[in-house]
Amino acid sequence: MRKQLTVGSLIPGRSDVQMSSPAPVPVHPQTSVKKTDRSPVRPQSEQKLVQVKQRSQTMPVRYTPSQTLLQAALTQAQPIAYKCQQGHCGKCSVQIVAGASLLDTPTGQEKAKLGEKLATGYRLACQSTFRSSIPT
């Protein structure tokens, strides 16, 4: 048995300290650790990706409907070089290695800047937009 201490029991000369056994602490196994509900992460093979190559570095960019390839890449911390973001300088020029079907057709700005390079898979990341929906 332990002494139950109260505010009054700490006063010197007071002897009305009660002896009691400690109350049992209920244990509830269901409430031990709450797990957060996380949506399942798709394996990379199931994710819709565009593989781009710039300056001999290849990087994946996840499909993000209606965003430009550059916006999506920067949001996903991919190191794509860019400057004007208007399709004039050509610094954001990338070669599409895989996933070109996820992108809209080239814009007039891309056709004017890239010319024949479009046929070999080059696009301007700042002008290339992801399709708003993907046909299944």
PyMOL commands that set and color helices and strands:
alter all, ss='L'
color gray80, all
select helices_A, chain A and resi 8-10+29-31+69-75+100-102+108-120
alter helices_A, ss='H'
color red, helices_A
select strands_A, chain A and resi 2-4+18-20+49-54+57-62+93-98+122-124
alter strands_A, ss='S'
color yellow, strands_A
deselect
rebuild
show_as cartoon
